Amino acid sequence: MTRIRLLYVHEYRDRHGHLRRYFRRKGSRPVALPGAPGSTEFMAVYQAALGNTSPGRPPEAAPGTLGALILRFYQSAEFANLKPASRRVYRIVLDSLAEKHGHRLVRDLPRDKARKIIEGIGATRPAMANLTAKVLRRLLGYAIDINLRTDNPLTRAPAYRIGTRHTWTDAELAAFEARWPVGTRERLAYALLLYTGQRGGDVVRMTRADIKAGVSTSRSKRPARSCRSQSTRRSRERSQPDRQTA
């Protein structure tokens, strides 16, 4: 199996046993990387951190500009109500926008200019373009609420297709199991992903404490979604997760 090592990514287990990953580069502040390596949310934040040589709060901006709107948004209830991980992602996206487009007047940002900002990112980083469109759309919605605009120019902006995910065949599953026997970290990750049906970002947060009376119960970071999975005889034969360290 080919393993790709990403620059500036450091991982460790905290005192609770949770696996943490951070983007650490000399001269820049650490950035927490959400989800599993290779996932859309992970790569979007990683690419943003990689291209941001001096992340931080954007400088003071003239009233009515996009930079000033971003500073005001940081003080809003909308931003405060975001989860800590989401606030970090929003800051990465918005600080980059403030640096490149903070001089633009909010009221004079037409639909074609807003789309051009997103398309400039999407030419090389489609996942980051989708994330930027989502954050900028919310920022401009906030601008409407505080009477800086009367419309949102990104309301109908289409998302980029990021590709498809290959579903493993039975032969590929068998090949993986033959390569990684029960008791290895790779086999444990495989079993959790295969038999719980959870997102990669939620699987990395699972611990032994989630297993009670043979049932694994976990809640997704996304709202209104939970998962309860009970080991079947087939899954126990393949992985025996109760014998491994989560």
N, C-alpha and C positions, 0 to 999 in steps of 0.2 A: 504493500500500500504506500503510495506517495504522500509524504507529509510536507506541507508548505509552511515555512517559518516566516511570519510577518515581522517587518522591522518595527522596533520600538514597543512591541507588545510584551508585557510582563504579567505573569499570572502567579497567584499564590492562594493558599487556603487560609482563611481567617480563623479566629479562635473558636468559631462555631462550626468549622468544617466546610464553610461555603467557598466555592472557587470564585475568585475575583480576578478580573483582567483589566489592566490599565494601559493606556498609551502614555509612555514616558520618554520624553526627548529632552536633552539638555537645552535649557533656555526657554522651555515651555512648561506650563503647569500640567500636572497629570490629568488625564481624561478617562473617566470610567467607560468601559466598553460593554454595552448591553448585549444580551443574547449569546448564542453560540458562535464561535468563529466560522465565518463563511455565510452566516445568515444575513438577510437584507438589512436588519437594524444594526447588526455588528459592523458590516462593511460600510454602511452609510456614515456612521460616526467615525470609524477608522479613517476613511478617506477624507472626511472633513478635518479631522485632527492632523492628518498627514500634510494637508495643504495649508494649514493655518500655522504660520511660524510664530505668531505672537497672539495666542488666544487671550481673550479677556474682555473686559467691559469696553464697549465702543466709546470714543471720546465725546465730549460735549458737542452737541450739534445745534444748528440754527433752528428756531421754532418753525414748525410746519414741515420739516424735512423727515425723510424716512429714518434717519439716525435719531432724531428727537423722539419720533414715535416709538422706536425700539426701547429707548431709555424709559419712556413713560409706561410702556407695556411691562417692563421688568418690575414696576412698582404696583401693577394692577392685581386685582383679585384673581383674574383669569390665570395669570402666571403663577401666583402664589398657590393656587389650588391644584396645579399640576404635581404629579409625583416627582420626587427628587431626581430620578433617572431621566424623566421627561424634561425637567427644567434644564438639566445639563445638555441634553440634545438640542433643545430650543436655543440655548445660548451659543452653542457651536454654530448653528445655522444662522442665527440673527446677527451675531458678531461679524461673521463673514460678509453678510449682506450690508451691514453698516459700513464696513471698511470699503467695499466696492461701490455701493449705491446709496450711501447715507446722505449724500448731497441732494438727492432727488426730492422734489416736493411731492408730498403724499397726494395732494389734490390733483396734481398734474401727471399722475402715473396712468397712462391709458392702457387699454387691454393689450395692444400690440407690444408695448414696451415691457409690460409685466411678463407676457409670454416669452419675449426675447431673453429676459433674465433666466427663465427656467430652461429654455432651449440651449442657451450657452453652456449650462451645466450638463444638460442631457446629452450633448454631443459626445462626451467622453465618460460621463458618470450618470447613467440613467437612474440608478437607485437613489443617488444623492439628489437628483433633480426632482424625483417624486417626493422625497422628504422635504426639500426646500419649498415645493409648491404647497404642501400641506401646512407647513409652518407659516409661510407668507400669506396664505389664504386666511388663516386664523388671525394673523396680525392686521390684515386689511379689514377683516370683520370687526376687530376692535376699533379700528379707525372710524368705521361707520357709527359705532356705538357712541363715540365721543365727538361726533359731528365734524370729522375731518374729511370724510368722503360720503357720497350718497350711494355708491355702488361698489361691488367687489369685482375687479377685473379678472380674477382667477376662478370665478364661479364655475365656468364650463371648461376649464383647461383640462385636456385629457392626460392620463397618466401614461408613462412609458411602460412598455412590456419588458419585463426583466428576464424572460425565458421560462422554460418549464423545468420541472423536477422529475427526474427519472425514478420510477417505482421499481424497486428491486424484484427480480424474479426469484422463484424458489431455488434455482441453481446458484444465484448470487448469494442468497441467504446461507445456503449450505456451505459455500466456499468461505464466507466470512467466519462462520462457526468453526470450520476446520482450521482456519488460520489463527483464530483467537479462542482458546479453550476457556471453559468456566474457571473463574478465579482471576482473570485478567481485567484490567480497567476498561479495555476496549470492549470486552464481552458484556460488562456491566452496563456501559453506556448504550450499547446495541440493544440489550434487553429492555432497558427503560424506555428508549425511543420506540421500540417495536410494539411493546405490550401495553404501554399506557396511552399511546396516541397523543401525547402532549407535544407542544412546541419545544424546539431545542432550548430556547431561553428559559422555559419553565423546568425542563428536565435537569439543567445544571443546578437548580436551586433545591432539588429534592434531597432529603436526608433520611436516615433510618427512622427518625421520629415520625415520618409520614406513614409508616407501616404499622397498622394496629389490627390485631386479630387476623392477620393474613390479607388485609385489605389496605391498599395504598391510596391515600386520599391527599390530593394536592389541589391548589387553587392557582389558576393562571394569573399572571400580572395584568392581563387584560380583564376588564370588568365583566361581571356576570357570566363567568365561565369556571366550572370546576370539573374535576375528573375523579372518579372512583374506579379503580381497577382491581380485580381479584385474580390472583395467579391461577392459571389453568394448569392441568397436568402437563400439557405440551410445553408451556412456557417454563415450568419448573424444571422439566427435563433438559431444556435448551440452555437455561441461564442460571437457575437457582439463585436469584438475586438476594434471598434471605441469608446466604452464606458469605456475601461479599460486603465490602464496606462502601456505603453510599457517601 
